[in-house]
Amino acid sequence: MVKNLNKSDKKFIRLKKAEIRKKFYDAKKQKEMIDEMYKRLSGEIKTEVVEKKVKKVKAEQKQNQGKSKAKVESGKMKNKKKTK
């Protein structure tokens, strides 16, 4: 656990823990959710999420590049027909 947190961070953690305890009655589930919250705050999950988003964006860019090339080629074909 991180020490020397400022007052606002301590309050945020306390409120989130209370929210989790109200939402989940099972003690095991509460512990899992609180542990996950601490991982998010420490940055472990954040890096995993960012890596997933980067992979997703790169895949989308590859798909868009293929589509844009097809549109350009089809546009050239149309232009050639009009000039004749």
N, CA, C and O atoms as a CHARMM CRD file, in Angstrom:
* protein
*
  336
    1    1 MET  N      0.83600  -1.17900   0.00000 PROA 1      0.00000
    2    1 MET  CA     0.00000   0.00000   0.00000 PROA 1      0.00000
    3    1 MET  C      0.87800   1.23900   0.00000 PROA 1      0.00000
    4    1 MET  O      1.95700   1.25200   0.59300 PROA 1      0.00000
    5    2 VAL  N      0.41400   2.25700  -0.65800 PROA 2      0.00000
    6    2 VAL  CA     1.15500   3.49800  -0.79300 PROA 2      0.00000
    7    2 VAL  C      0.97000   4.33600   0.47000 PROA 2      0.00000
    8    2 VAL  O     -0.14200   4.49600   0.97300 PROA 2      0.00000
    9    3 LYS  N      2.06900   4.85800   0.96000 PROA 3      0.00000
   10    3 LYS  CA     2.00400   5.71800   2.14000 PROA 3      0.00000
   11    3 LYS  C      2.09600   7.17400   1.70700 PROA 3      0.00000
   12    3 LYS  O      2.41400   7.48000   0.55700 PROA 3      0.00000
   13    4 ASN  N      1.81300   8.05800   2.64600 PROA 4      0.00000
   14    4 ASN  CA     1.90000   9.49900   2.43600 PROA 4      0.00000
   15    4 ASN  C      0.97600   9.98500   1.31700 PROA 4      0.00000
   16    4 ASN  O      1.37700  10.78800   0.47600 PROA 4      0.00000
   17    5 LEU  N     -0.23500   9.50000   1.31800 PROA 5      0.00000
   18    5 LEU  CA    -1.23000   9.99300   0.36900 PROA 5      0.00000
   19    5 LEU  C     -1.78700  11.30700   0.87900 PROA 5      0.00000
   20    5 LEU  O     -1.86500  11.53500   2.08600 PROA 5      0.00000
   21    6 ASN  N     -2.17200  12.16600  -0.04400 PROA 6      0.00000
   22    6 ASN  CA    -2.76200  13.42100   0.40400 PROA 6      0.00000
   23    6 ASN  C     -4.21700  13.18000   0.83700 PROA 6      0.00000
   24    6 ASN  O     -4.76800  12.10000   0.62600 PROA 6      0.00000
   25    7 LYS  N     -4.79900  14.16700   1.42200 PROA 7      0.00000
   26    7 LYS  CA    -6.13100  14.03200   2.02800 PROA 7      0.00000
   27    7 LYS  C     -7.19700  13.65500   1.00200 PROA 7      0.00000
   28    7 LYS  O     -8.06800  12.83400   1.29100 PROA 7      0.00000
   29    8 SER  N     -7.14000  14.24500  -0.19200 PROA 8      0.00000
   30    8 SER  CA    -8.16100  13.97100  -1.20000 PROA 8      0.00000
   31    8 SER  C     -8.07200  12.52200  -1.70000 PROA 8      0.00000
   32    8 SER  O     -9.09600  11.89600  -1.97100 PROA 8      0.00000
   33    9 ASP  N     -6.84300  11.99000  -1.82100 PROA 9      0.00000
   34    9 ASP  CA    -6.68600  10.60200  -2.24400 PROA 9      0.00000
   35    9 ASP  C     -7.22200   9.63600  -1.19100 PROA 9      0.00000
   36    9 ASP  O     -7.87700   8.64700  -1.51700 PROA 9      0.00000
   37   10 LYS  N     -6.93900   9.93000   0.05900 PROA 10     0.00000
   38   10 LYS  CA    -7.45000   9.08800   1.14900 PROA 10     0.00000
   39   10 LYS  C     -8.97400   9.08600   1.16200 PROA 10     0.00000
   40   10 LYS  O     -9.60300   8.04700   1.36000 PROA 10     0.00000
   41   11 LYS  N     -9.55400  10.25600   0.95100 PROA 11     0.00000
   42   11 LYS  CA   -11.01300  10.36700   0.94000 PROA 11     0.00000
   43   11 LYS  C    -11.59500   9.59100  -0.23000 PROA 11     0.00000
   44   11 LYS  O    -12.59900   8.89600  -0.07400 PROA 11     0.00000
   45   12 PHE  N    -10.97700   9.70000  -1.40100 PROA 12     0.00000
   46   12 PHE  CA   -11.44000   8.98400  -2.58200 PROA 12     0.00000
   47   12 PHE  C    -11.42800   7.47500  -2.33700 PROA 12     0.00000
   48   12 PHE  O    -12.40200   6.78600  -2.64200 PROA 12     0.00000
   49   13 ILE  N    -10.33400   6.96800  -1.79000 PROA 13     0.00000
   50   13 ILE  CA   -10.22300   5.52900  -1.50600 PROA 13     0.00000
   51   13 ILE  C    -11.26700   5.09800  -0.50000 PROA 13     0.00000
   52   13 ILE  O    -11.90200   4.05700  -0.66700 PROA 13     0.00000
   53   14 ARG  N    -11.45000   5.88400   0.53600 PROA 14     0.00000
   54   14 ARG  CA   -12.43100   5.54300   1.57000 PROA 14     0.00000
   55   14 ARG  C    -13.83900   5.48900   0.99500 PROA 14     0.00000
   56   14 ARG  O    -14.60200   4.57900   1.31600 PROA 14     0.00000
   57   15 LEU  N    -14.19300   6.45100   0.15000 PROA 15     0.00000
   58   15 LEU  CA   -15.53000   6.47900  -0.44900 PROA 15     0.00000
   59   15 LEU  C    -15.73400   5.33000  -1.43500 PROA 15     0.00000
   60   15 LEU  O    -16.81400   4.74000  -1.48600 PROA 15     0.00000
   61   16 LYS  N    -14.70900   5.01200  -2.21400 PROA 16     0.00000
   62   16 LYS  CA   -14.82300   3.90300  -3.16400 PROA 16     0.00000
   63   16 LYS  C    -14.97200   2.57100  -2.43800 PROA 16     0.00000
   64   16 LYS  O    -15.75100   1.71500  -2.85800 PROA 16     0.00000
   65   17 LYS  N    -14.23400   2.39700  -1.35600 PROA 17     0.00000
   66   17 LYS  CA   -14.35100   1.16300  -0.57600 PROA 17     0.00000
   67   17 LYS  C    -15.75100   1.04200   0.01700 PROA 17     0.00000
   68   17 LYS  O    -16.32600  -0.04600   0.02700 PROA 17     0.00000
   69   18 ALA  N    -16.29800   2.13800   0.50800 PROA 18     0.00000
   70   18 ALA  CA   -17.65700   2.12300   1.05900 PROA 18     0.00000
   71   18 ALA  C    -18.66800   1.79400  -0.02500 PROA 18     0.00000
   72   18 ALA  O    -19.62100   1.05300   0.21800 PROA 18     0.00000
   73   19 GLU  N    -18.46900   2.34100  -1.22400 PROA 19     0.00000
   74   19 GLU  CA   -19.36400   2.07300  -2.34500 PROA 19     0.00000
   75   19 GLU  C    -19.33200   0.58800  -2.72200 PROA 19     0.00000
   76   19 GLU  O    -20.37200  -0.01500  -2.98500 PROA 19     0.00000
   77   20 ILE  N    -18.13400   0.01200  -2.74500 PROA 20     0.00000
   78   20 ILE  CA   -17.99300  -1.41500  -3.06800 PROA 20     0.00000
   79   20 ILE  C    -18.67100  -2.26700  -2.00500 PROA 20     0.00000
   80   20 ILE  O    -19.33800  -3.24900  -2.33200 PROA 20     0.00000
   81   21 ARG  N    -18.51000  -1.90600  -0.75400 PROA 21     0.00000
   82   21 ARG  CA   -19.10800  -2.69000   0.33500 PROA 21     0.00000
   83   21 ARG  C    -20.63700  -2.61700   0.30500 PROA 21     0.00000
   84   21 ARG  O    -21.31100  -3.57700   0.67800 PROA 21     0.00000
   85   22 LYS  N    -21.18100  -1.49200  -0.13400 PROA 22     0.00000
   86   22 LYS  CA   -22.63900  -1.37600  -0.24900 PROA 22     0.00000
   87   22 LYS  C    -23.16300  -2.17000  -1.43700 PROA 22     0.00000
   88   22 LYS  O    -24.25700  -2.73100  -1.38300 PROA 22     0.00000
   89   23 LYS  N    -22.38700  -2.21500  -2.50100 PROA 23     0.00000
   90   23 LYS  CA   -22.83600  -2.84900  -3.73500 PROA 23     0.00000
   91   23 LYS  C    -22.75900  -4.37700  -3.67500 PROA 23     0.00000
   92   23 LYS  O    -23.64500  -5.06100  -4.18800 PROA 23     0.00000
   93   24 PHE  N    -21.70100  -4.91700  -3.04900 PROA 24     0.00000
   94   24 PHE  CA   -21.48100  -6.35700  -3.00100 PROA 24     0.00000
   95   24 PHE  C    -21.55400  -6.84700  -1.56300 PROA 24     0.00000
   96   24 PHE  O    -20.84900  -6.34900  -0.68500 PROA 24     0.00000
   97   25 TYR  N    -22.41900  -7.83300  -1.33700 PROA 25     0.00000
   98   25 TYR  CA   -22.57900  -8.36300   0.01600 PROA 25     0.00000
   99   25 TYR  C    -21.60800  -9.50300   0.30700 PROA 25     0.00000
  100   25 TYR  O    -21.29800  -9.76900   1.46800 PROA 25     0.00000
  101   26 ASP  N    -21.13200 -10.17000  -0.72300 PROA 26     0.00000
  102   26 ASP  CA   -20.19800 -11.27500  -0.55800 PROA 26     0.00000
  103   26 ASP  C    -18.81600 -10.73300  -0.19100 PROA 26     0.00000
  104   26 ASP  O    -18.27900  -9.86800  -0.88300 PROA 26     0.00000
  105   27 ALA  N    -18.24000 -11.24800   0.90900 PROA 27     0.00000
  106   27 ALA  CA   -16.95900 -10.74300   1.40300 PROA 27     0.00000
  107   27 ALA  C    -15.82700 -10.99600   0.40200 PROA 27     0.00000
  108   27 ALA  O    -14.93600 -10.16000   0.24900 PROA 27     0.00000
  109   28 LYS  N    -15.86100 -12.13900  -0.27500 PROA 28     0.00000
  110   28 LYS  CA   -14.81100 -12.45100  -1.25300 PROA 28     0.00000
  111   28 LYS  C    -14.86600 -11.47600  -2.42600 PROA 28     0.00000
  112   28 LYS  O    -13.83800 -10.98600  -2.89300 PROA 28     0.00000
  113   29 LYS  N    -16.07300 -11.20700  -2.89000 PROA 29     0.00000
  114   29 LYS  CA   -16.24500 -10.28300  -4.01600 PROA 29     0.00000
  115   29 LYS  C    -15.80000  -8.86800  -3.62100 PROA 29     0.00000
  116   29 LYS  O    -15.18700  -8.15800  -4.41700 PROA 29     0.00000
  117   30 GLN  N    -16.11500  -8.47200  -2.38600 PROA 30     0.00000
  118   30 GLN  CA   -15.68500  -7.15900  -1.90000 PROA 30     0.00000
  119   30 GLN  C    -14.16200  -7.05700  -1.93000 PROA 30     0.00000
  120   30 GLN  O    -13.60200  -6.06600  -2.39800 PROA 30     0.00000
  121   31 LYS  N    -13.50100  -8.09900  -1.42100 PROA 31     0.00000
  122   31 LYS  CA   -12.04000  -8.08800  -1.37900 PROA 31     0.00000
  123   31 LYS  C    -11.45300  -8.02800  -2.78400 PROA 31     0.00000
  124   31 LYS  O    -10.49100  -7.29900  -3.02700 PROA 31     0.00000
  125   32 GLU  N    -12.03500  -8.80100  -3.71900 PROA 32     0.00000
  126   32 GLU  CA   -11.55800  -8.77800  -5.10100 PROA 32     0.00000
  127   32 GLU  C    -11.69500  -7.38600  -5.71000 PROA 32     0.00000
  128   32 GLU  O    -10.77000  -6.88900  -6.35100 PROA 32     0.00000
  129   33 MET  N    -12.84900  -6.76400  -5.50600 PROA 33     0.00000
  130   33 MET  CA   -13.09600  -5.44700  -6.08700 PROA 33     0.00000
  131   33 MET  C    -12.18300  -4.37800  -5.47300 PROA 33     0.00000
  132   33 MET  O    -11.69200  -3.49700  -6.17900 PROA 33     0.00000
  133   34 ILE  N    -11.96400  -4.46000  -4.17800 PROA 34     0.00000
  134   34 ILE  CA   -11.08000  -3.50000  -3.50800 PROA 34     0.00000
  135   34 ILE  C     -9.64400  -3.68600  -3.98200 PROA 34     0.00000
  136   34 ILE  O     -8.93700  -2.70600  -4.21600 PROA 34     0.00000
  137   35 ASP  N     -9.20700  -4.94500  -4.12600 PROA 35     0.00000
  138   35 ASP  CA    -7.85900  -5.21400  -4.65200 PROA 35     0.00000
  139   35 ASP  C     -7.71300  -4.67100  -6.06900 PROA 35     0.00000
  140   35 ASP  O     -6.67900  -4.10500  -6.42200 PROA 35     0.00000
  141   36 GLU  N     -8.76000  -4.84700  -6.88100 PROA 36     0.00000
  142   36 GLU  CA    -8.73400  -4.32900  -8.25100 PROA 36     0.00000
  143   36 GLU  C     -8.64500  -2.80200  -8.24300 PROA 36     0.00000
  144   36 GLU  O     -7.94200  -2.21200  -9.06300 PROA 36     0.00000
  145   37 MET  N     -9.35800  -2.17100  -7.31800 PROA 37     0.00000
  146   37 MET  CA    -9.32200  -0.71600  -7.21200 PROA 37     0.00000
  147   37 MET  C     -7.89700  -0.24800  -6.89200 PROA 37     0.00000
  148   37 MET  O     -7.41100   0.71500  -7.48400 PROA 37     0.00000
  149   38 TYR  N     -7.23300  -0.92900  -5.95700 PROA 38     0.00000
  150   38 TYR  CA    -5.86400  -0.56200  -5.61100 PROA 38     0.00000
  151   38 TYR  C     -4.92000  -0.76700  -6.80100 PROA 38     0.00000
  152   38 TYR  O     -3.99800   0.02300  -7.00600 PROA 38     0.00000
  153   39 LYS  N     -5.15000  -1.82700  -7.58300 PROA 39     0.00000
  154   39 LYS  CA    -4.30800  -2.05400  -8.76000 PROA 39     0.00000
  155   39 LYS  C     -4.49500  -0.92500  -9.76100 PROA 39     0.00000
  156   39 LYS  O     -3.52800  -0.45500 -10.36100 PROA 39     0.00000
  157   40 ARG  N     -5.73600  -0.49100  -9.94200 PROA 40     0.00000
  158   40 ARG  CA    -5.99400   0.62400 -10.86200 PROA 40     0.00000
  159   40 ARG  C     -5.29200   1.88700 -10.38500 PROA 40     0.00000
  160   40 ARG  O     -4.70000   2.62000 -11.17800 PROA 40     0.00000
  161   41 LEU  N     -5.36500   2.13100  -9.08900 PROA 41     0.00000
  162   41 LEU  CA    -4.74600   3.34300  -8.55200 PROA 41     0.00000
  163   41 LEU  C     -3.22800   3.29800  -8.66000 PROA 41     0.00000
  164   41 LEU  O     -2.58800   4.33100  -8.86100 PROA 41     0.00000
  165   42 SER  N     -2.64800   2.10700  -8.52800 PROA 42     0.00000
  166   42 SER  CA    -1.19500   1.99600  -8.60200 PROA 42     0.00000
  167   42 SER  C     -0.69000   2.04000 -10.04200 PROA 42     0.00000
  168   42 SER  O      0.49700   2.26700 -10.27700 PROA 42     0.00000
  169   43 GLY  N     -1.59600   1.82000 -11.01500 PROA 43     0.00000
  170   43 GLY  CA    -1.21200   1.93300 -12.40800 PROA 43     0.00000
  171   43 GLY  C     -0.98700   0.60100 -13.10400 PROA 43     0.00000
  172   43 GLY  O     -0.69000   0.59800 -14.29900 PROA 43     0.00000
  173   44 GLU  N     -1.11400  -0.54200 -12.41500 PROA 44     0.00000
  174   44 GLU  CA    -0.88200  -1.83800 -13.04000 PROA 44     0.00000
  175   44 GLU  C     -1.90300  -2.10300 -14.13800 PROA 44     0.00000
  176   44 GLU  O     -1.53300  -2.51000 -15.24000 PROA 44     0.00000
  177   45 ILE  N     -3.16400  -1.87900 -13.85600 PROA 45     0.00000
  178   45 ILE  CA    -4.21700  -2.14300 -14.83500 PROA 45     0.00000
  179   45 ILE  C     -4.18600  -1.09300 -15.92400 PROA 45     0.00000
  180   45 ILE  O     -4.48700  -1.39300 -17.07900 PROA 45     0.00000
  181   46 LYS  N     -3.83200   0.11800 -15.58400 PROA 46     0.00000
  182   46 LYS  CA    -3.84700   1.20800 -16.55000 PROA 46     0.00000
  183   46 LYS  C     -2.92300   0.90500 -17.73100 PROA 46     0.00000
  184   46 LYS  O     -3.28300   1.16500 -18.87900 PROA 46     0.00000
  185   47 THR  N     -1.75500   0.36500 -17.46200 PROA 47     0.00000
  186   47 THR  CA    -0.83200   0.05800 -18.55100 PROA 47     0.00000
  187   47 THR  C     -1.37900  -1.04700 -19.44100 PROA 47     0.00000
  188   47 THR  O     -1.20300  -1.00300 -20.65900 PROA 47     0.00000
  189   48 GLU  N     -2.04300  -2.04100 -18.85000 PROA 48     0.00000
  190   48 GLU  CA    -2.63300  -3.11300 -19.64200 PROA 48     0.00000
  191   48 GLU  C     -3.73200  -2.56900 -20.54300 PROA 48     0.00000
  192   48 GLU  O     -3.82000  -2.94500 -21.71200 PROA 48     0.00000
  193   49 VAL  N     -4.56400  -1.69300 -20.01400 PROA 49     0.00000
  194   49 VAL  CA    -5.66000  -1.11000 -20.78500 PROA 49     0.00000
  195   49 VAL  C     -5.11300  -0.27100 -21.93300 PROA 49     0.00000
  196   49 VAL  O     -5.63700  -0.32600 -23.04500 PROA 49     0.00000
  197   50 VAL  N     -4.07900   0.49400 -21.67600 PROA 50     0.00000
  198   50 VAL  CA    -3.48900   1.33900 -22.71200 PROA 50     0.00000
  199   50 VAL  C     -2.90900   0.46700 -23.82000 PROA 50     0.00000
  200   50 VAL  O     -3.06100   0.79000 -24.99900 PROA 50     0.00000
  201   51 GLU  N     -2.24800  -0.63200 -23.46100 PROA 51     0.00000
  202   51 GLU  CA    -1.67500  -1.51500 -24.47300 PROA 51     0.00000
  203   51 GLU  C     -2.77400  -2.11700 -25.34900 PROA 51     0.00000
  204   51 GLU  O     -2.60600  -2.21400 -26.56500 PROA 51     0.00000
  205   52 LYS  N     -3.89000  -2.52100 -24.75100 PROA 52     0.00000
  206   52 LYS  CA    -5.00200  -3.08200 -25.50800 PROA 52     0.00000
  207   52 LYS  C     -5.57300  -2.04700 -26.46800 PROA 52     0.00000
  208   52 LYS  O     -5.87700  -2.36800 -27.61800 PROA 52     0.00000
  209   53 LYS  N     -5.72100  -0.80300 -26.00300 PROA 53     0.00000
  210   53 LYS  CA    -6.26400   0.25000 -26.85200 PROA 53     0.00000
  211   53 LYS  C     -5.34000   0.54800 -28.02300 PROA 53     0.00000
  212   53 LYS  O     -5.80600   0.79700 -29.13500 PROA 53     0.00000
  213   54 VAL  N     -4.03100   0.52400 -27.77900 PROA 54     0.00000
  214   54 VAL  CA    -3.06700   0.79200 -28.84200 PROA 54     0.00000
  215   54 VAL  C     -3.16700  -0.28500 -29.91200 PROA 54     0.00000
  216   54 VAL  O     -3.15100   0.02400 -31.10300 PROA 54     0.00000
  217   55 LYS  N     -3.27000  -1.55100 -29.50000 PROA 55     0.00000
  218   55 LYS  CA    -3.40300  -2.64500 -30.45900 PROA 55     0.00000
  219   55 LYS  C     -4.68300  -2.49300 -31.27300 PROA 55     0.00000
  220   55 LYS  O     -4.68600  -2.71600 -32.48300 PROA 55     0.00000
  221   56 LYS  N     -5.76200  -2.11600 -30.61000 PROA 56     0.00000
  222   56 LYS  CA    -7.04700  -1.95700 -31.28500 PROA 56     0.00000
  223   56 LYS  C     -6.97800  -0.82900 -32.31700 PROA 56     0.00000
  224   56 LYS  O     -7.48000  -0.97500 -33.43200 PROA 56     0.00000
  225   57 VAL  N     -6.36600   0.27800 -31.95200 PROA 57     0.00000
  226   57 VAL  CA    -6.25900   1.42400 -32.86200 PROA 57     0.00000
  227   57 VAL  C     -5.40100   1.06200 -34.06800 PROA 57     0.00000
  228   57 VAL  O     -5.72800   1.43800 -35.19400 PROA 57     0.00000
  229   58 LYS  N     -4.31000   0.33800 -33.84500 PROA 58     0.00000
  230   58 LYS  CA    -3.45100  -0.05300 -34.96200 PROA 58     0.00000
  231   58 LYS  C     -4.19700  -0.96900 -35.92000 PROA 58     0.00000
  232   58 LYS  O     -4.05800  -0.84000 -37.13700 PROA 58     0.00000
  233   59 ALA  N     -4.99400  -1.90000 -35.37900 PROA 59     0.00000
  234   59 ALA  CA    -5.77700  -2.79500 -36.23200 PROA 59     0.00000
  235   59 ALA  C     -6.79500  -2.00900 -37.04600 PROA 59     0.00000
  236   59 ALA  O     -6.98900  -2.28800 -38.22900 PROA 59     0.00000
  237   60 GLU  N     -7.44500  -1.03400 -36.43000 PROA 60     0.00000
  238   60 GLU  CA    -8.42100  -0.20200 -37.13700 PROA 60     0.00000
  239   60 GLU  C     -7.74800   0.61800 -38.23400 PROA 60     0.00000
  240   60 GLU  O     -8.30700   0.78800 -39.31800 PROA 60     0.00000
  241   61 GLN  N     -6.55200   1.12400 -37.95400 PROA 61     0.00000
  242   61 GLN  CA    -5.83700   1.90700 -38.95600 PROA 61     0.00000
  243   61 GLN  C     -5.48100   1.05900 -40.16600 PROA 61     0.00000
  244   61 GLN  O     -5.57200   1.52500 -41.30200 PROA 61     0.00000
  245   62 LYS  N     -5.07500  -0.18900 -39.92800 PROA 62     0.00000
  246   62 LYS  CA    -4.75700  -1.08100 -41.04000 PROA 62     0.00000
  247   62 LYS  C     -5.99000  -1.33000 -41.89200 PROA 62     0.00000
  248   62 LYS  O     -5.91200  -1.32200 -43.12100 PROA 62     0.00000
  249   63 GLN  N     -7.13300  -1.55300 -41.24400 PROA 63     0.00000
  250   63 GLN  CA    -8.36300  -1.78000 -41.98200 PROA 63     0.00000
  251   63 GLN  C     -8.75700  -0.54200 -42.78200 PROA 63     0.00000
  252   63 GLN  O     -9.17700  -0.65500 -43.93300 PROA 63     0.00000
  253   64 ASN  N     -8.62500   0.62300 -42.18900 PROA 64     0.00000
  254   64 ASN  CA    -8.99000   1.86400 -42.86900 PROA 64     0.00000
  255   64 ASN  C     -8.06900   2.15000 -44.04600 PROA 64     0.00000
  256   64 ASN  O     -8.51400   2.69200 -45.05800 PROA 64     0.00000
  257   65 GLN  N     -6.79800   1.79500 -43.93300 PROA 65     0.00000
  258   65 GLN  CA    -5.86000   2.01800 -45.02800 PROA 65     0.00000
  259   65 GLN  C     -6.25900   1.16700 -46.23700 PROA 65     0.00000
  260   65 GLN  O     -6.21500   1.63500 -47.37500 PROA 65     0.00000
  261   66 GLY  N     -6.64600  -0.07800 -45.98200 PROA 66     0.00000
  262   66 GLY  CA    -7.07800  -0.94700 -47.06700 PROA 66     0.00000
  263   66 GLY  C     -8.31900  -0.40500 -47.73900 PROA 66     0.00000
  264   66 GLY  O     -8.41900  -0.44800 -48.96500 PROA 66     0.00000
  265   67 LYS  N     -9.26300   0.10000 -46.97600 PROA 67     0.00000
  266   67 LYS  CA   -10.49900   0.66100 -47.52100 PROA 67     0.00000
  267   67 LYS  C    -10.23000   1.93000 -48.31600 PROA 67     0.00000
  268   67 LYS  O    -10.82100   2.13600 -49.37600 PROA 67     0.00000
  269   68 SER  N     -9.34900   2.77600 -47.81400 PROA 68     0.00000
  270   68 SER  CA    -9.08200   4.04500 -48.50100 PROA 68     0.00000
  271   68 SER  C     -8.37600   3.79500 -49.83100 PROA 68     0.00000
  272   68 SER  O     -8.62500   4.51200 -50.80000 PROA 68     0.00000
  273   69 LYS  N     -7.50400   2.79500 -49.89500 PROA 69     0.00000
  274   69 LYS  CA    -6.83300   2.47600 -51.15100 PROA 69     0.00000
  275   69 LYS  C     -7.84900   1.98600 -52.17700 PROA 69     0.00000
  276   69 LYS  O     -7.77200   2.33800 -53.35400 PROA 69     0.00000
  277   70 ALA  N     -8.80300   1.17100 -51.72300 PROA 70     0.00000
  278   70 ALA  CA    -9.82800   0.66400 -52.63100 PROA 70     0.00000
  279   70 ALA  C    -10.68800   1.81600 -53.16000 PROA 70     0.00000
  280   70 ALA  O    -11.05800   1.81700 -54.33400 PROA 70     0.00000
  281   71 LYS  N    -11.00600   2.78300 -52.31800 PROA 71     0.00000
  282   71 LYS  CA   -11.81200   3.92600 -52.74300 PROA 71     0.00000
  283   71 LYS  C    -11.05400   4.76300 -53.75800 PROA 71     0.00000
  284   71 LYS  O    -11.63500   5.22800 -54.73900 PROA 71     0.00000
  285   72 VAL  N     -9.77000   4.95500 -53.53100 PROA 72     0.00000
  286   72 VAL  CA    -8.96100   5.75800 -54.44500 PROA 72     0.00000
  287   72 VAL  C     -8.89400   5.07200 -55.80300 PROA 72     0.00000
  288   72 VAL  O     -9.02000   5.71900 -56.84200 PROA 72     0.00000
  289   73 GLU  N     -8.69500   3.75800 -55.78600 PROA 73     0.00000
  290   73 GLU  CA    -8.60800   3.02500 -57.04800 PROA 73     0.00000
  291   73 GLU  C     -9.94400   3.07000 -57.79400 PROA 73     0.00000
  292   73 GLU  O     -9.96600   3.24000 -59.01300 PROA 73     0.00000
  293   74 SER  N    -11.05100   2.91900 -57.07100 PROA 74     0.00000
  294   74 SER  CA   -12.35600   2.96900 -57.72600 PROA 74     0.00000
  295   74 SER  C    -12.63500   4.37800 -58.25600 PROA 74     0.00000
  296   74 SER  O    -13.29100   4.52700 -59.28700 PROA 74     0.00000
  297   75 GLY  N    -12.15800   5.38700 -57.58000 PROA 75     0.00000
  298   75 GLY  CA   -12.31000   6.76400 -58.02900 PROA 75     0.00000
  299   75 GLY  C    -11.52900   7.01900 -59.30100 PROA 75     0.00000
  300   75 GLY  O    -11.99900   7.75100 -60.17200 PROA 75     0.00000
  301   76 LYS  N    -10.35800   6.43700 -59.43000 PROA 76     0.00000
  302   76 LYS  CA    -9.55900   6.58800 -60.64400 PROA 76     0.00000
  303   76 LYS  C    -10.25700   5.95600 -61.82500 PROA 76     0.00000
  304   76 LYS  O    -10.23900   6.50000 -62.92900 PROA 76     0.00000
  305   77 MET  N    -10.86500   4.82300 -61.60000 PROA 77     0.00000
  306   77 MET  CA   -11.57800   4.13600 -62.67400 PROA 77     0.00000
  307   77 MET  C    -12.73900   4.99700 -63.16500 PROA 77     0.00000
  308   77 MET  O    -12.97100   5.08700 -64.37000 PROA 77     0.00000
  309   78 LYS  N    -13.45600   5.61500 -62.26800 PROA 78     0.00000
  310   78 LYS  CA   -14.59300   6.45300 -62.64200 PROA 78     0.00000
  311   78 LYS  C    -14.11900   7.65800 -63.43300 PROA 78     0.00000
  312   78 LYS  O    -14.73500   8.04500 -64.42600 PROA 78     0.00000
  313   79 ASN  N    -13.01600   8.24900 -62.98300 PROA 79     0.00000
  314   79 ASN  CA   -12.48300   9.43100 -63.67300 PROA 79     0.00000
  315   79 ASN  C    -12.03700   9.08800 -65.09300 PROA 79     0.00000
  316   79 ASN  O    -12.20900   9.89700 -66.00500 PROA 79     0.00000
  317   80 LYS  N    -11.47300   7.91400 -65.28500 PROA 80     0.00000
  318   80 LYS  CA   -11.01600   7.52800 -66.62300 PROA 80     0.00000
  319   80 LYS  C    -12.20000   7.36400 -67.56800 PROA 80     0.00000
  320   80 LYS  O    -12.12500   7.73100 -68.74000 PROA 80     0.00000
  321   81 LYS  N    -13.26900   6.82200 -67.06200 PROA 81     0.00000
  322   81 LYS  CA   -14.44900   6.63500 -67.90600 PROA 81     0.00000
  323   81 LYS  C    -15.04800   7.96400 -68.33500 PROA 81     0.00000
  324   81 LYS  O    -15.52600   8.10100 -69.46100 PROA 81     0.00000
  325   82 LYS  N    -15.02400   8.93200 -67.44500 PROA 82     0.00000
  326   82 LYS  CA   -15.61000  10.24100 -67.74700 PROA 82     0.00000
  327   82 LYS  C    -14.79600  11.00200 -68.77000 PROA 82     0.00000
  328   82 LYS  O    -15.36900  11.75700 -69.55600 PROA 82     0.00000
  329   83 THR  N    -13.48300  10.83600 -68.79200 PROA 83     0.00000
  330   83 THR  CA   -12.63700  11.59400 -69.69900 PROA 83     0.00000
  331   83 THR  C    -12.73300  11.10500 -71.13500 PROA 83     0.00000
  332   83 THR  O    -12.40500  11.85900 -72.05100 PROA 83     0.00000
  333   84 LYS  N    -13.16500   9.88400 -71.36700 PROA 84     0.00000
  334   84 LYS  CA   -13.24200   9.35400 -72.72600 PROA 84     0.00000
  335   84 LYS  C    -14.37200   9.88000 -73.47900 PROA 84     0.00000
  336   84 LYS  O    -14.56100   9.52000 -74.64100 PROA 84     0.00000
